[in-house]
Amino acid sequence: MSGDIFSEADRRIQWADIRDELRHALSELGYPTEFADEIAKYIGSPKGIQRMTWYVNYVRPEKTELIVDEMLAIKSEIDAWRERKESQQANAAYNMILNYGLDDEEE
């Protein structure tokens, strides 16, 4: 068990709900649900999709290009965050090796 408090089914429901919110927001601007599905798939993060939904609801962009630009910006920020986290984890592991050495016990 990974320690997650949410089951896979709970995560799927959460993703579907968040995607549906984006679908609704974009449909109010006249876009098809497939457009929302592609945006959600590209962003790939529930929080990112929520940010996109917020943008659509409150900015109400009049051009498709503005929606795509925001989608790209959100995805770029998510990717940068993930890279920072991976780098921090790798750095922590490297520091452990420097401080404590490799775990090769001699008997």
Buried (B, 14 or more C-beta within 10 A) or exposed (E): EEEEEEEEEEEEEEBEEBBBBBBBBBEEBEBEBEBBBEBBEBBEBBEBBBBBBBBBBEEEBEEEEBBBEBBEEBBEEBEEEEEEEEEEEEEEEEEEEEEEEEEEEEE
